[in-house]
Amino acid sequence: MKSFKNHLSLVVALLSILFSMQVFIIVDRAIEAYKENLAQNYSLVIVSQKNIDTKDLLKHSELLLEVNPLSADGVIKKLNAGISKKNMELLKLTIPKFYKLKLKRYPTPSELKELTQELLSYPSIKKVESFAATHDTTYKLLLLFKTVISVFAFCVFIVTLLLIFKELRIWQFKHNERMSIMGLFGAPTWLRSAVLFRLAIVDALIASMLAFVLFTLLSSSEWVLQQFQNIGISVVVFDKGLDFLLMLGVSVVVSTLLATFIVLGHKEEV
């Protein structure tokens, strides 16, 4: 029963690390997907004195994806009352040209400022409407959310590392006498510490499998998928190949490294 409790405490500690790590990955994917969604719906409007060569303008910045002219017919129709046909034609010639610019990705505030300056330096462009205030607010909110999740995941990781180290230390004390006797008979360090490393690796495998089952269920949960659909994005909650290998690697590396530190510390004490 005590052995089961010791295994359980170590597995839960490793599982908490894997859980916080995967949640951070999901949030990062969600933010990137949301940025792509914003990029599709975000655009700039430029005002030019004359027609612009759209192909030439696209070469002006790597951020630009599309340049589409905006028709001024709607504005002209509103002014149509009491205006002769001849004056209407003159108005069409003198009215500024408007263009809608689509971007390849959602820019940072600094990138948006730089793009605006580049566009204003282009001949005939007199005004650039980037909706900077709204853009900056949205971008800062995304950045704040990601930062909060990162700090939380880091804190969980550090606290859990300390718990795992303490648990392995307890196992070392329990097997201290056996390890010392084996040392007197000339057993190498790796053989004396085999039980500790076996515990670390077995519990790492168990924690990885539990995490695999947990996130497989979450990735197929209608409620979880619905939350992403509500904000108009699609996110891979759990990649059964890549994410599981990452979990397995992290859990095995963390547990064996901590076990190694304990063994080296024990060697110095002997």
Contacts in CASP RR format, 6 or more apart in sequence:
PFRMAT RR
TARGET T0000
AUTHOR 0000-0000-0000
METHOD contacts of the structure
MODEL  1
MKSFKNHLSLVVALLSILFSMQVFIIVDRAIEAYKENLAQNYSLVIVSQK
NIDTKDLLKHSELLLEVNPLSADGVIKKLNAGISKKNMELLKLTIPKFYK
LKLKRYPTPSELKELTQELLSYPSIKKVESFAATHDTTYKLLLLFKTVIS
VFAFCVFIVTLLLIFKELRIWQFKHNERMSIMGLFGAPTWLRSAVLFRLA
IVDALIASMLAFVLFTLLSSSEWVLQQFQNIGISVVVFDKGLDFLLMLGV
SVVVSTLLATFIVLGHKEEV
6 167 0 8 1.000
6 170 0 8 1.000
6 171 0 8 1.000
6 199 0 8 1.000
7 199 0 8 1.000
7 202 0 8 1.000
7 203 0 8 1.000
7 206 0 8 1.000
9 163 0 8 1.000
9 167 0 8 1.000
10 164 0 8 1.000
10 167 0 8 1.000
10 168 0 8 1.000
10 199 0 8 1.000
10 200 0 8 1.000
10 203 0 8 1.000
10 255 0 8 1.000
11 203 0 8 1.000
11 206 0 8 1.000
11 207 0 8 1.000
11 210 0 8 1.000
13 160 0 8 1.000
13 163 0 8 1.000
13 164 0 8 1.000
13 167 0 8 1.000
14 160 0 8 1.000
14 164 0 8 1.000
14 203 0 8 1.000
14 204 0 8 1.000
14 207 0 8 1.000
14 208 0 8 1.000
14 251 0 8 1.000
14 254 0 8 1.000
14 255 0 8 1.000
15 207 0 8 1.000
15 210 0 8 1.000
15 211 0 8 1.000
16 156 0 8 1.000
16 160 0 8 1.000
17 156 0 8 1.000
17 157 0 8 1.000
17 160 0 8 1.000
17 161 0 8 1.000
17 250 0 8 1.000
17 251 0 8 1.000
17 254 0 8 1.000
18 207 0 8 1.000
18 208 0 8 1.000
18 211 0 8 1.000
18 247 0 8 1.000
18 250 0 8 1.000
18 251 0 8 1.000
19 211 0 8 1.000
19 214 0 8 1.000
20 152 0 8 1.000
20 153 0 8 1.000
20 156 0 8 1.000
20 157 0 8 1.000
20 160 0 8 1.000
21 153 0 8 1.000
21 157 0 8 1.000
21 246 0 8 1.000
21 247 0 8 1.000
21 250 0 8 1.000
22 211 0 8 1.000
22 215 0 8 1.000
22 238 0 8 1.000
22 243 0 8 1.000
22 247 0 8 1.000
23 149 0 8 1.000
23 153 0 8 1.000
24 149 0 8 1.000
24 150 0 8 1.000
24 153 0 8 1.000
25 243 0 8 1.000
26 235 0 8 1.000
26 237 0 8 1.000
26 238 0 8 1.000
27 145 0 8 1.000
27 146 0 8 1.000
27 149 0 8 1.000
28 146 0 8 1.000
29 235 0 8 1.000
29 236 0 8 1.000
30 228 0 8 1.000
30 233 0 8 1.000
30 235 0 8 1.000
31 142 0 8 1.000
31 145 0 8 1.000
31 146 0 8 1.000
33 228 0 8 1.000
33 233 0 8 1.000
33 234 0 8 1.000
33 235 0 8 1.000
34 142 0 8 1.000
34 231 0 8 1.000
34 233 0 8 1.000
35 105 0 8 1.000
35 106 0 8 1.000
35 142 0 8 1.000
36 105 0 8 1.000
36 106 0 8 1.000
36 233 0 8 1.000
37 232 0 8 1.000
37 233 0 8 1.000
38 106 0 8 1.000
38 138 0 8 1.000
39 103 0 8 1.000
39 104 0 8 1.000
39 105 0 8 1.000
39 106 0 8 1.000
42 103 0 8 1.000
42 106 0 8 1.000
42 131 0 8 1.000
42 135 0 8 1.000
43 100 0 8 1.000
43 101 0 8 1.000
43 102 0 8 1.000
43 103 0 8 1.000
44 100 0 8 1.000
44 101 0 8 1.000
44 103 0 8 1.000
44 115 0 8 1.000
44 116 0 8 1.000
44 119 0 8 1.000
44 128 0 8 1.000
44 129 0 8 1.000
44 130 0 8 1.000
44 131 0 8 1.000
45 70 0 8 1.000
45 98 0 8 1.000
45 99 0 8 1.000
45 100 0 8 1.000
45 101 0 8 1.000
45 128 0 8 1.000
45 129 0 8 1.000
46 52 0 8 1.000
46 98 0 8 1.000
46 99 0 8 1.000
46 101 0 8 1.000
46 119 0 8 1.000
46 125 0 8 1.000
46 127 0 8 1.000
46 128 0 8 1.000
46 129 0 8 1.000
47 96 0 8 1.000
47 97 0 8 1.000
47 98 0 8 1.000
47 125 0 8 1.000
47 126 0 8 1.000
47 127 0 8 1.000
47 128 0 8 1.000
47 129 0 8 1.000
48 96 0 8 1.000
48 97 0 8 1.000
48 98 0 8 1.000
48 99 0 8 1.000
48 124 0 8 1.000
48 125 0 8 1.000
48 126 0 8 1.000
49 96 0 8 1.000
49 97 0 8 1.000
49 124 0 8 1.000
49 126 0 8 1.000
50 97 0 8 1.000
50 124 0 8 1.000
51 69 0 8 1.000
51 97 0 8 1.000
52 67 0 8 1.000
52 97 0 8 1.000
52 99 0 8 1.000
52 122 0 8 1.000
52 124 0 8 1.000
52 125 0 8 1.000
54 67 0 8 1.000
54 68 0 8 1.000
54 69 0 8 1.000
54 99 0 8 1.000
57 64 0 8 1.000
57 67 0 8 1.000
57 99 0 8 1.000
57 122 0 8 1.000
58 64 0 8 1.000
58 66 0 8 1.000
58 67 0 8 1.000
60 118 0 8 1.000
60 119 0 8 1.000
60 122 0 8 1.000
61 115 0 8 1.000
61 118 0 8 1.000
61 119 0 8 1.000
62 104 0 8 1.000
63 103 0 8 1.000
63 104 0 8 1.000
63 105 0 8 1.000
63 107 0 8 1.000
63 111 0 8 1.000
63 115 0 8 1.000
64 101 0 8 1.000
64 102 0 8 1.000
64 103 0 8 1.000
64 104 0 8 1.000
64 115 0 8 1.000
65 102 0 8 1.000
65 103 0 8 1.000
65 104 0 8 1.000
66 100 0 8 1.000
66 101 0 8 1.000
66 102 0 8 1.000
67 99 0 8 1.000
67 100 0 8 1.000
67 101 0 8 1.000
67 102 0 8 1.000
68 99 0 8 1.000
68 100 0 8 1.000
68 102 0 8 1.000
69 97 0 8 1.000
69 98 0 8 1.000
69 99 0 8 1.000
69 100 0 8 1.000
70 98 0 8 1.000
70 99 0 8 1.000
70 100 0 8 1.000
72 92 0 8 1.000
72 95 0 8 1.000
72 97 0 8 1.000
72 98 0 8 1.000
75 95 0 8 1.000
76 88 0 8 1.000
76 91 0 8 1.000
76 92 0 8 1.000
76 95 0 8 1.000
79 91 0 8 1.000
80 88 0 8 1.000
83 91 0 8 1.000
96 126 0 8 1.000
101 119 0 8 1.000
106 139 0 8 1.000
107 115 0 8 1.000
107 135 0 8 1.000
108 139 0 8 1.000
109 132 0 8 1.000
109 135 0 8 1.000
109 136 0 8 1.000
109 139 0 8 1.000
112 130 0 8 1.000
112 132 0 8 1.000
112 135 0 8 1.000
113 132 0 8 1.000
115 130 0 8 1.000
116 128 0 8 1.000
116 130 0 8 1.000
116 132 0 8 1.000
119 125 0 8 1.000
119 128 0 8 1.000
120 128 0 8 1.000
161 254 0 8 1.000
161 258 0 8 1.000
164 254 0 8 1.000
164 255 0 8 1.000
164 258 0 8 1.000
165 258 0 8 1.000
165 261 0 8 1.000
165 262 0 8 1.000
168 196 0 8 1.000
168 199 0 8 1.000
168 200 0 8 1.000
168 255 0 8 1.000
168 258 0 8 1.000
168 259 0 8 1.000
168 262 0 8 1.000
169 262 0 8 1.000
171 195 0 8 1.000
171 196 0 8 1.000
171 199 0 8 1.000
172 179 0 8 1.000
172 196 0 8 1.000
172 262 0 8 1.000
172 263 0 8 1.000
172 266 0 8 1.000
175 195 0 8 1.000
175 196 0 8 1.000
176 266 0 8 1.000
178 192 0 8 1.000
178 195 0 8 1.000
179 192 0 8 1.000
179 193 0 8 1.000
179 266 0 8 1.000
180 270 0 8 1.000
182 191 0 8 1.000
182 192 0 8 1.000
183 192 0 8 1.000
183 270 0 8 1.000
189 263 0 8 1.000
189 267 0 8 1.000
190 197 0 8 1.000
193 259 0 8 1.000
193 263 0 8 1.000
193 266 0 8 1.000
196 259 0 8 1.000
196 262 0 8 1.000
196 263 0 8 1.000
197 256 0 8 1.000
197 259 0 8 1.000
199 259 0 8 1.000
200 255 0 8 1.000
200 256 0 8 1.000
200 258 0 8 1.000
200 259 0 8 1.000
201 252 0 8 1.000
201 255 0 8 1.000
201 256 0 8 1.000
203 255 0 8 1.000
204 248 0 8 1.000
204 251 0 8 1.000
204 252 0 8 1.000
204 254 0 8 1.000
204 255 0 8 1.000
204 256 0 8 1.000
205 248 0 8 1.000
205 251 0 8 1.000
205 252 0 8 1.000
207 251 0 8 1.000
208 244 0 8 1.000
208 247 0 8 1.000
208 248 0 8 1.000
208 249 0 8 1.000
208 251 0 8 1.000
208 252 0 8 1.000
211 244 0 8 1.000
211 247 0 8 1.000
211 251 0 8 1.000
212 240 0 8 1.000
212 244 0 8 1.000
212 247 0 8 1.000
215 237 0 8 1.000
215 238 0 8 1.000
215 243 0 8 1.000
216 238 0 8 1.000
216 240 0 8 1.000
218 224 0 8 1.000
218 237 0 8 1.000
218 238 0 8 1.000
219 236 0 8 1.000
219 237 0 8 1.000
219 238 0 8 1.000
224 237 0 8 1.000
225 237 0 8 1.000
228 234 0 8 1.000
228 235 0 8 1.000
END
